[in-house]
Amino acid sequence: MSVFEQKYFTIVDNLRKQRDIMSSNQHNHSGTEVPFDHFDPAVMQIYKVLQVAKRTGADPEVTEGLQTALQYVRMRDDYTLKCTSAESDACRQVATLTQSLDWDDLKKEGKTLFGLETRMLTGASEGQFLKSFLSAQRARRVLDVGTFTGYSALAMAEALPEDGVVVTLDRDPFLERLNMETFAACPQGSKIQIRTGPALETVRKMVTAGEKFDFIFIDATKSEYVDYVKIAFDEGLLAENGTVVADNAYRDGAGYLPSKGTPDAARVFGEFVANNANLHKVLVPVRDGVLVLRRLNEVERDLPAVKNGEGN
């Protein structure tokens, strides 16, 4: 085991001891089926229908067909990861730590401000997507709005040059303490700066201070996404030729599924982006939807006409 892994698992062990989560008297999951979970509501609908089919004794051909459909989903997800560069050891350890924590207990004990979930983790495929984008853009200054357990911040830091910096924002003191220890134990952790407090207030202070970023990743309070984009593009937070990437654009389907009540924040944000004529945008179906935004005049430029026979 490497020095890094020793340090990292020490963090995990200390957290477990503090909360006594290894007590078998409190936690006994033997024989418990792990609930199926997926970001795509169509997949979840198949799963729900499968449960009904099993419960009502439906035709075996129907049950088997639904099971096969879910197997195809898993196979596609596995194939996606197979064809994607592997996450670093550091990122893998962050994922391991995130999955080891009982977030419900932490909230009940008052250690976290909000109800956090393991599925909020950025994950391997999206982490590699961000790294690829950053390296292609040759970004140096990155703003990470919404730290959680630091996976996205760390993945992006790994793609930056030695003088690069990731400024990551979150308001939860528990996450700040956790991430300070985590980043201190990671090879690229020195590139990451943590700022704790309400992210929207922090971002506005950044504008006042004249800070600019080449790349901004938004994965925080969904109702504030429109504000972040306005601040980035209209108030100068985003540098020239910069990119904004917003996570959870689908938000488990809330961005596009019919709704009789108040529109979900994801739908409001999507409508705002779709109707903004000054933005070039593309929604990439990675995990829960990644919306990539750039200034239109920095993407769609006047290009010379292609002569006959060229470009074939």
Rosetta blueprint (number, residue, H / E / L):
1 M L
2 S L
3 V H
4 F H
5 E H
6 Q H
7 K H
8 Y H
9 F H
10 T H
11 I H
12 V H
13 D H
14 N H
15 L H
16 R H
17 K H
18 Q H
19 R H
20 D L
21 I L
22 M L
23 S L
24 S L
25 N L
26 Q L
27 H L
28 N L
29 H L
30 S L
31 G L
32 T L
33 E L
34 V L
35 P L
36 F L
37 D L
38 H L
39 F L
40 D L
41 P H
42 A H
43 V H
44 M H
45 Q H
46 I H
47 Y H
48 K H
49 V H
50 L H
51 Q H
52 V H
53 A H
54 K H
55 R H
56 T H
57 G L
58 A L
59 D L
60 P H
61 E H
62 V H
63 T H
64 E H
65 G H
66 L H
67 Q H
68 T H
69 A H
70 L H
71 Q H
72 Y H
73 V H
74 R H
75 M H
76 R H
77 D H
78 D H
79 Y H
80 T H
81 L H
82 K H
83 C L
84 T L
85 S L
86 A L
87 E L
88 S L
89 D H
90 A H
91 C H
92 R H
93 Q H
94 V H
95 A H
96 T H
97 L H
98 T H
99 Q H
100 S H
101 L L
102 D L
103 W H
104 D H
105 D H
106 L H
107 K H
108 K H
109 E L
110 G L
111 K L
112 T L
113 L L
114 F L
115 G L
116 L L
117 E L
118 T H
119 R H
120 M H
121 L L
122 T L
123 G L
124 A H
125 S H
126 E H
127 G H
128 Q H
129 F H
130 L H
131 K H
132 S H
133 F H
134 L H
135 S H
136 A H
137 Q H
138 R L
139 A L
140 R L
141 R E
142 V E
143 L E
144 D E
145 V E
146 G L
147 T L
148 F L
149 T L
150 G L
151 Y H
152 S H
153 A H
154 L H
155 A H
156 M H
157 A H
158 E L
159 A L
160 L L
161 P L
162 E L
163 D L
164 G L
165 V E
166 V E
167 V E
168 T E
169 L E
170 D E
171 R L
172 D L
173 P H
174 F H
175 L H
176 E H
177 R H
178 L H
179 N H
180 M H
181 E H
182 T H
183 F H
184 A H
185 A L
186 C L
187 P L
188 Q L
189 G H
190 S H
191 K H
192 I E
193 Q E
194 I E
195 R E
196 T E
197 G L
198 P L
199 A H
200 L H
201 E H
202 T H
203 V H
204 R H
205 K H
206 M H
207 V H
208 T H
209 A L
210 G L
211 E L
212 K L
213 F E
214 D E
215 F E
216 I E
217 F E
218 I E
219 D L
220 A L
221 T L
222 K H
223 S H
224 E H
225 Y H
226 V H
227 D H
228 Y H
229 V H
230 K H
231 I H
232 A H
233 F H
234 D H
235 E L
236 G L
237 L L
238 L E
239 A E
240 E E
241 N E
242 G E
243 T E
244 V E
245 V E
246 A E
247 D L
248 N L
249 A L
250 Y L
251 R L
252 D L
253 G L
254 A L
255 G L
256 Y L
257 L L
258 P L
259 S L
260 K L
261 G L
262 T L
263 P L
264 D L
265 A H
266 A H
267 R H
268 V H
269 F H
270 G H
271 E H
272 F H
273 V H
274 A H
275 N L
276 N L
277 A L
278 N L
279 L E
280 H E
281 K E
282 V E
283 L E
284 V E
285 P L
286 V L
287 R L
288 D L
289 G L
290 V E
291 L E
292 V E
293 L E
294 R E
295 R E
296 L H
297 N H
298 E H
299 V L
300 E L
301 R L
302 D L
303 L L
304 P L
305 A L
306 V L
307 K L
308 N L
309 G L
310 E L
311 G L
312 N L
